[in-house]
Amino acid sequence: MSRTDASVLVVGGYGTIGRTVCTELAKRTQRNILAAGRSPEKARRFTRLVDGVDPRTLDVSDRTGFADALDGVGAVVMCLDQDTPQFAEACLERGIDYVDISPTDSLLQEIESFDDLARERGATAVLSVGLSPGMTNLFVTEVTDELDSVGRVDITLLLGLGEAFGPDTVKWTIEDALGSFSVRSDGESLSVVGLTDPRVVDIPGWGRRRAYRANLADQHVLARATNIPTIESRLCYDSRIITRYLAILRRTDVYRPAVSVLGVDRVAKLANTVPFGSDESVIKVEVLGRVDGRTKRIDRWVRGPDQARATAIVTARVTEALDSSQPPGVHHIQELFSSAPLSDALVEAGYIIGRSEQHGDLA
């Protein structure tokens, strides 16, 4: 439970998402904001441009530097995808609140295991913060409460190739989102492979698109938190050609060798030099269930430019809301928050929030 007089440490604070988190928090709170990362020069260069933000050096893989980095800190916002949960554990051991935007479910499960530690030390951790996971979790949870029963949830993420993604995002997409994983289907665990099993989805502003399986954390988190028989997440890009091309590479077993030859770091750099595409992204959830004996489907979505900025806005608002009223322990966003204030913040920033309903025969 965050002390409002203590600093907020934003890890990756000068990166693609972190710089917006820092700027939003400095603008909206009276707390000292620390932009942290491995490069002192990059941190200083960024903080010279933003009032209320100071630099701090931190390497999350080096335990010896944790004590100095966390001195005077009341809350940490993690804007990097980590290989291990050791830094999250160090924060919770010190009673420091912790907010994480990671889309990697294996990491989130490891942090979940620190729930007893967080409760003992009076710290609150909020996971699944952002758009997907994040707003998707909230939309599914809230729509589920409107229905008598839910049979199926489909989550779709459309990414614009024209957006400048951070290297962590690109690497995660290559290494994790499109690998092999398990999902809940008809109440059973089903092993699947990323970039396979397309589903045609009507995406607001983009029409009907083929979206392919992706290892997005929201489907796993919601499967653990609910009894919904089928929960599946899929991904596509604004370019039908690129989406289809990647799916063909996967189907012909060329995808992995191509990445191996080029190297993940080189692919990440190439992805940020793509000379075409939109900067718009869309998240959409479709919840199929029954109410008063009738079949009903409710769709909710967020659409707009720069999904990294949208993620940062949601993250900053969640961090701002952490206070003594939040219970200690490790929680996912849907356990502590509602979508309404976060949707309002996104609308203020120029994003479109939508909802539609269908009744009757939806076959």
C-alpha positions as CSV (number, residue, x, y, z in Angstrom):
1,M,0.0,0.0,0.0
2,S,1.9,3.0,-1.4
3,R,3.1,5.9,0.7
4,T,2.1,9.0,-1.1
5,D,5.2,10.8,0.1
6,A,7.6,8.2,-1.4
7,S,9.0,8.2,-4.9
8,V,7.7,6.1,-7.8
9,L,10.4,4.2,-9.7
10,V,9.6,3.6,-13.3
11,V,11.9,0.8,-14.6
12,G,12.5,1.3,-18.3
13,G,11.5,4.9,-17.6
14,Y,13.2,6.3,-20.7
15,G,11.9,3.6,-23.0
16,T,8.9,3.6,-25.4
17,I,6.2,3.0,-22.7
18,G,8.1,4.2,-19.7
19,R,8.7,7.8,-20.8
20,T,4.9,8.3,-21.1
21,V,4.3,6.7,-17.7
22,C,6.8,9.1,-16.2
23,T,5.4,12.1,-17.9
24,E,1.8,11.2,-17.0
25,L,2.7,10.6,-13.3
26,A,4.7,13.8,-13.1
27,K,1.9,15.8,-14.5
28,R,-0.9,14.2,-12.4
29,T,0.8,13.6,-9.0
30,Q,3.0,15.4,-6.5
31,R,5.3,12.4,-6.0
32,N,8.8,12.4,-7.2
33,I,9.2,10.2,-10.3
34,L,12.4,8.3,-11.0
35,A,13.2,7.1,-14.6
36,A,15.4,4.1,-14.1
37,G,17.4,2.0,-16.5
38,R,20.9,0.6,-17.2
39,S,22.1,3.7,-19.1
40,P,22.7,6.7,-16.8
41,E,23.2,8.9,-19.8
42,K,19.9,8.0,-21.4
43,A,18.1,8.5,-18.1
44,R,19.7,11.9,-17.7
45,R,18.9,12.9,-21.3
46,F,15.2,12.1,-20.8
47,T,14.8,13.6,-17.4
48,R,16.2,16.9,-18.5
49,L,13.1,17.3,-20.7
50,V,10.5,16.5,-18.0
51,D,9.8,18.5,-14.8
52,G,9.4,16.3,-11.8
53,V,11.3,13.3,-13.1
54,D,14.8,12.4,-11.9
55,P,17.2,9.8,-13.3
56,R,18.2,6.6,-11.5
57,T,20.5,3.8,-12.6
58,L,19.2,0.2,-12.3
59,D,20.0,-3.1,-13.8
60,V,17.2,-5.6,-12.9
61,S,19.5,-8.5,-13.5
62,D,22.0,-7.3,-10.8
63,R,20.8,-8.0,-7.3
64,T,23.7,-6.1,-5.8
65,G,22.2,-2.8,-7.0
66,F,18.7,-3.3,-5.8
67,A,19.1,-1.7,-2.4
68,D,20.4,1.6,-3.7
69,A,17.9,1.7,-6.6
70,L,15.0,1.1,-4.2
71,D,16.0,3.6,-1.5
72,G,13.2,6.0,-0.8
73,V,10.8,4.2,-3.2
74,G,7.2,3.5,-2.4
75,A,6.0,2.1,-5.7
76,V,7.7,0.5,-8.7
77,V,6.3,0.4,-12.3
78,M,7.9,-2.3,-14.4
79,C,8.0,-1.3,-18.1
80,L,10.4,-4.0,-19.1
81,D,9.8,-7.7,-19.8
82,Q,12.1,-9.7,-17.4
83,D,13.6,-13.1,-17.5
84,T,13.1,-13.7,-13.8
85,P,10.8,-12.4,-11.0
86,Q,13.7,-11.6,-8.7
87,F,13.3,-7.8,-8.9
88,A,9.5,-8.1,-8.2
89,E,10.3,-10.2,-5.2
90,A,12.9,-7.7,-3.9
91,C,10.3,-4.9,-4.2
92,L,7.6,-6.9,-2.3
93,E,10.1,-8.0,0.4
94,R,10.7,-4.2,1.1
95,G,6.9,-3.5,1.2
96,I,7.1,-1.6,-2.0
97,D,4.0,-1.6,-4.3
98,Y,4.6,-3.1,-7.7
99,V,2.9,-2.6,-11.1
100,D,3.8,-4.7,-14.1
101,I,2.9,-4.4,-17.8
102,S,4.4,-7.8,-18.8
103,P,2.4,-9.8,-21.3
104,T,4.4,-13.0,-20.5
105,D,2.2,-15.3,-18.5
106,S,5.0,-17.6,-17.2
107,L,6.5,-14.5,-15.5
108,L,3.1,-13.4,-14.1
109,Q,2.6,-16.8,-12.6
110,E,6.0,-16.6,-10.8
111,I,5.0,-13.2,-9.4
112,E,1.7,-14.6,-8.3
113,S,3.6,-17.0,-6.0
114,F,4.7,-14.0,-4.0
115,D,1.2,-13.3,-2.8
116,D,1.8,-14.4,0.8
117,L,5.0,-12.3,0.9
118,A,3.2,-9.2,-0.3
119,R,0.4,-9.6,2.2
120,E,3.0,-10.1,5.0
121,R,4.9,-7.0,4.1
122,G,1.8,-4.9,3.3
123,A,2.6,-4.4,-0.4
124,T,0.2,-4.4,-3.3
125,A,1.2,-5.8,-6.7
126,V,-0.9,-5.2,-9.8
127,L,-0.3,-7.4,-12.8
128,S,-1.8,-7.5,-16.3
129,V,-1.7,-3.7,-16.7
130,G,-2.2,-2.2,-20.1
131,L,-4.4,-3.0,-23.1
132,S,-3.8,-6.8,-23.7
133,P,-3.5,-7.9,-21.0
134,G,-5.3,-5.2,-19.1
135,M,-8.3,-3.6,-20.6
136,T,-9.2,-7.0,-22.1
137,N,-9.2,-8.6,-18.7
138,L,-11.5,-5.8,-17.4
139,F,-13.9,-6.0,-20.3
140,V,-14.3,-9.8,-20.1
141,T,-14.8,-9.7,-16.3
142,E,-17.4,-6.9,-16.5
143,V,-19.3,-8.4,-19.4
144,T,-19.3,-11.8,-17.7
145,D,-21.1,-10.2,-14.7
146,E,-23.9,-9.0,-17.1
147,L,-24.7,-12.6,-18.3
148,D,-26.2,-15.6,-16.5
149,S,-23.6,-17.9,-18.1
150,V,-20.7,-17.6,-20.5
151,G,-19.7,-20.2,-23.0
152,R,-16.9,-18.6,-24.9
153,V,-14.5,-15.6,-24.9
154,D,-12.5,-14.5,-27.9
155,I,-9.8,-11.8,-27.6
156,T,-8.3,-10.2,-30.6
157,L,-5.3,-7.8,-30.9
158,L,-4.7,-5.9,-34.2
159,L,-1.2,-4.2,-34.3
160,G,-0.3,-1.5,-36.7
161,L,3.0,-2.0,-38.4
162,G,3.6,1.7,-38.6
163,E,4.0,2.0,-34.9
164,A,7.5,2.3,-33.4
165,F,7.5,-0.7,-31.1
166,G,10.1,-1.0,-28.3
167,P,12.7,-3.8,-28.7
168,D,11.2,-5.7,-25.8
169,T,7.8,-5.8,-27.5
170,V,9.2,-7.1,-30.8
171,K,11.4,-9.7,-29.0
172,W,8.4,-10.9,-26.9
173,T,6.3,-11.2,-30.1
174,I,9.0,-13.3,-31.8
175,E,10.0,-15.5,-28.8
176,D,6.9,-15.9,-26.8
177,A,3.7,-14.8,-28.5
178,L,4.1,-17.0,-31.5
179,G,5.5,-20.1,-29.8
180,S,3.7,-23.2,-28.6
181,F,1.3,-23.0,-25.6
182,S,-1.9,-24.3,-24.1
183,V,-5.3,-22.8,-23.9
184,R,-8.7,-23.7,-22.4
185,S,-11.0,-25.0,-25.0
186,D,-14.4,-26.6,-24.2
187,G,-13.2,-26.9,-20.6
188,E,-10.1,-28.9,-21.5
189,S,-6.4,-27.9,-21.9
190,L,-5.5,-27.8,-25.6
191,S,-2.0,-27.5,-26.9
192,V,-1.7,-25.0,-29.8
193,V,0.9,-23.2,-31.9
194,G,1.1,-19.4,-32.5
195,L,0.3,-18.2,-36.0
196,T,-2.0,-21.1,-36.7
197,D,-5.8,-21.8,-36.5
198,P,-7.1,-18.5,-38.0
199,R,-10.5,-17.0,-36.9
200,V,-12.3,-14.4,-39.0
201,V,-13.0,-11.4,-36.8
202,D,-14.8,-8.2,-37.6
203,I,-12.4,-5.6,-36.2
204,P,-13.8,-2.0,-35.8
205,G,-12.4,0.3,-38.4
206,W,-10.6,-2.6,-40.2
207,G,-13.4,-4.9,-41.3
208,R,-13.1,-8.7,-41.4
209,R,-9.6,-10.0,-40.7
210,R,-8.0,-13.4,-40.2
211,A,-6.5,-13.4,-36.7
212,Y,-4.1,-16.2,-35.6
213,R,-3.4,-17.8,-32.2
214,A,-1.0,-15.9,-30.0
215,N,0.4,-16.6,-26.5
216,L,-1.2,-13.5,-25.0
217,A,-1.4,-13.5,-21.2
218,D,-5.0,-12.4,-20.8
219,Q,-6.4,-15.8,-22.0
220,H,-4.3,-17.6,-19.4
221,V,-5.0,-15.2,-16.5
222,L,-8.7,-15.3,-17.2
223,A,-8.7,-19.1,-17.5
224,R,-7.2,-19.3,-14.0
225,A,-9.7,-16.8,-12.6
226,T,-12.9,-18.0,-14.2
227,N,-14.8,-21.2,-15.2
228,I,-15.4,-20.0,-18.7
229,P,-15.1,-23.1,-20.9
230,T,-13.3,-21.5,-23.9
231,I,-11.0,-18.5,-23.8
232,E,-8.8,-17.8,-26.8
233,S,-6.6,-14.9,-27.8
234,R,-5.5,-14.1,-31.4
235,L,-3.3,-11.6,-33.2
236,C,-3.2,-10.0,-36.6
237,Y,-1.4,-7.0,-38.2
238,D,-2.9,-4.1,-40.1
239,S,-1.4,-5.5,-43.2
240,R,-3.3,-8.6,-44.5
241,I,-0.2,-9.5,-46.6
242,I,2.2,-9.5,-43.7
243,T,-0.2,-11.4,-41.4
244,R,-0.7,-14.0,-44.1
245,Y,3.0,-14.2,-45.0
246,L,4.0,-14.9,-41.4
247,A,1.3,-17.6,-41.1
248,I,2.6,-19.3,-44.2
249,L,6.2,-19.2,-42.8
250,R,4.9,-20.9,-39.6
251,R,2.9,-23.5,-41.5
252,T,5.9,-24.4,-43.7
253,D,8.3,-24.6,-40.7
254,V,10.4,-21.7,-42.1
255,Y,9.6,-19.2,-39.4
256,R,11.9,-20.5,-36.6
257,P,14.9,-21.2,-38.9
258,A,14.5,-17.7,-40.5
259,V,14.5,-16.1,-37.0
260,S,17.4,-18.2,-36.0
261,V,19.5,-17.2,-39.0
262,L,18.8,-13.5,-38.7
263,G,18.9,-13.4,-34.9
264,V,16.2,-12.0,-32.6
265,D,18.0,-8.7,-32.1
266,R,18.4,-8.1,-35.8
267,V,14.7,-8.9,-36.4
268,A,13.7,-6.5,-33.7
269,K,15.7,-3.7,-35.3
270,L,14.3,-4.5,-38.7
271,A,10.7,-4.4,-37.4
272,N,11.2,-0.8,-36.3
273,T,12.3,0.2,-39.8
274,V,9.3,-1.1,-41.7
275,P,8.4,1.8,-44.0
276,F,4.7,1.2,-44.2
277,G,1.6,0.5,-42.1
278,S,-0.6,2.3,-39.7
279,D,0.2,3.3,-36.2
280,E,-3.3,2.3,-35.1
281,S,-4.0,-0.7,-32.9
282,V,-7.3,-2.4,-31.8
283,I,-8.1,-4.7,-28.9
284,K,-11.5,-6.4,-29.0
285,V,-13.2,-8.9,-26.7
286,E,-16.2,-11.0,-27.8
287,V,-18.1,-12.7,-25.0
288,L,-20.8,-15.2,-25.9
289,G,-23.3,-16.4,-23.3
290,R,-26.9,-16.5,-22.2
291,V,-29.2,-14.2,-20.2
292,D,-32.8,-14.8,-19.4
293,G,-32.7,-18.0,-21.5
294,R,-31.5,-16.2,-24.6
295,T,-28.2,-16.3,-26.4
296,K,-26.3,-13.0,-26.2
297,R,-23.0,-11.7,-27.5
298,I,-21.4,-8.6,-26.2
299,D,-18.4,-7.0,-27.8
300,R,-16.1,-4.3,-26.3
301,W,-13.1,-2.7,-27.9
302,V,-10.5,0.0,-27.8
303,R,-9.2,1.6,-31.0
304,G,-6.6,4.2,-31.6
305,P,-3.0,5.2,-32.5
306,D,0.0,4.1,-30.6
307,Q,-0.8,1.1,-28.4
308,A,2.3,1.8,-26.4
309,R,1.0,5.2,-25.4
310,A,-2.4,3.7,-24.5
311,T,-0.7,1.1,-22.4
312,A,1.3,3.8,-20.6
313,I,-1.8,5.9,-19.9
314,V,-3.6,2.9,-18.3
315,T,-0.5,2.0,-16.3
316,A,0.0,5.6,-15.0
317,R,-3.7,5.8,-13.9
318,V,-3.4,2.4,-12.1
319,T,-0.2,3.5,-10.4
320,E,-1.8,6.9,-9.4
321,A,-4.7,5.0,-7.8
322,L,-2.6,2.9,-5.5
323,D,-3.1,4.0,-2.0
324,S,-3.9,2.6,1.5
325,S,-7.4,1.5,0.3
326,Q,-5.9,-1.2,-2.0
327,P,-5.5,-4.6,-0.3
328,P,-2.1,-6.1,0.0
329,G,-1.2,-9.1,-2.0
330,V,-0.6,-9.9,-5.7
331,H,-3.6,-9.1,-7.9
332,H,-4.4,-8.9,-11.6
333,I,-6.0,-5.6,-12.8
334,Q,-9.5,-7.0,-12.9
335,E,-9.4,-7.8,-9.2
336,L,-8.9,-4.2,-8.1
337,F,-10.1,-1.9,-10.8
338,S,-13.0,-1.2,-13.2
339,S,-12.7,-0.2,-16.8
340,A,-14.7,3.0,-16.5
341,P,-12.1,5.5,-15.2
342,L,-9.4,3.9,-17.5
343,S,-11.7,4.1,-20.5
344,D,-12.4,7.8,-19.7
345,A,-8.6,8.5,-19.6
346,L,-8.2,6.8,-23.0
347,V,-11.1,8.8,-24.5
348,E,-9.5,12.0,-23.2
349,A,-6.3,11.0,-25.0
350,G,-8.1,10.4,-28.3
351,Y,-8.9,6.7,-28.3
352,I,-12.3,5.2,-29.2
353,I,-14.0,2.9,-26.8
354,G,-16.9,0.8,-28.3
355,R,-19.5,-1.7,-27.4
356,S,-22.1,-3.7,-29.3
357,E,-24.7,-6.4,-28.5
358,Q,-26.4,-9.2,-30.5
359,H,-29.3,-11.4,-29.4
360,G,-30.7,-14.6,-30.6
361,D,-29.2,-17.1,-33.1
362,L,-25.5,-16.2,-33.4
363,A,-24.3,-19.3,-35.2
